[in-house]
Amino acid sequence: MRVDLGLIKTALRVLSTNAGRENLTEELIGLDIGSIMRQRTLPAHQIREALAECRQHGWAVEEQDDFGLPTWRITPEGETKLRAF
């Protein structure tokens, strides 16, 4: 799998902008990423892959909301990586 650094940077930007928000689902992240990247829609699997890459590197954490849906938040390491991009 080829890593899309632009997508990962944008995902971290969205997570950082929404820090403290408890219900940040993949769908909401995807809408924000699409808006920032000026694309109408991005395939859900691309969003999932970018978030999984962030999780793998410790830049983001996946949790679950009260309904069992995955939600995301940025870590301090993710904030550091975002500043380094």
N, C-alpha and C positions, 0 to 999 in steps of 0.2 A: 504494500500500500504506500503510495506516495503521499507525503505530508504536505498539506497546503498551508504554508506559514502565514499567508495573508488571512486565511479563514481562522486559524488558531489565534492570531493577534486580535482579530475582530471579536472572536468569542471571548477572549480575556477582557477586552475593552467593555463588552456588554456586561460581563460579570462584575467588573469593577464599578461601572456606572450604577449598577443595581445592587451594590453591596448592602447587606442588611435586609434585603427583601426576602421573605421566607418562601414565596411561591413561584420562584423563577424556574419554570418548566422548559423542556427542550423546545416546545412549540413557541413560547414567548421569546426565548433566546433566538430561535430561527427567524422570527419576524423582525427582531431588532437587527440581526446580522444582515438580513436581506435589505432592510432600509439603509443601513450604513453602506453596504456594498452596492447599493443602487440596482439590486436585482429583485424582481417581483417575488420569486420563490426560490428557495434552495432545497434540493432533495433532503428529506429527513435523515437519510443515512449519512450524508456529508456532515450535517450538524452533529449527529451522534459520534461519528469518527473523530471530529475535531475535539469534542468534549472528552471522549475517551483518551485521546492523546494528552489533553491537559490533566486529566485524572492520573494517568500513568506517570507523568512527570511530577506530580504533586502540586500542580498549579491550580487545581480545582478539586472540589469534593462533591460527590453525588450523595444525596440524602433522599428521604421519602417524606412526602407530606402526609396529612391525616388520611388521605384516600389511597395511599400507596403509590402515588405518582412520583417519578423521579424529579427531584429539584436539584439545582446546582448553586454553588457559591464559590467565590474565588478565595484562595488561600494567601497568606502573606508572601509565599514563594511565587504565587501567580502575579501578585502586584509587582514584585521585584522583576519578574520576567517581562511583564508588560512595559515597565520603564526601560528595560534593556533593548526592546525591539526597536 
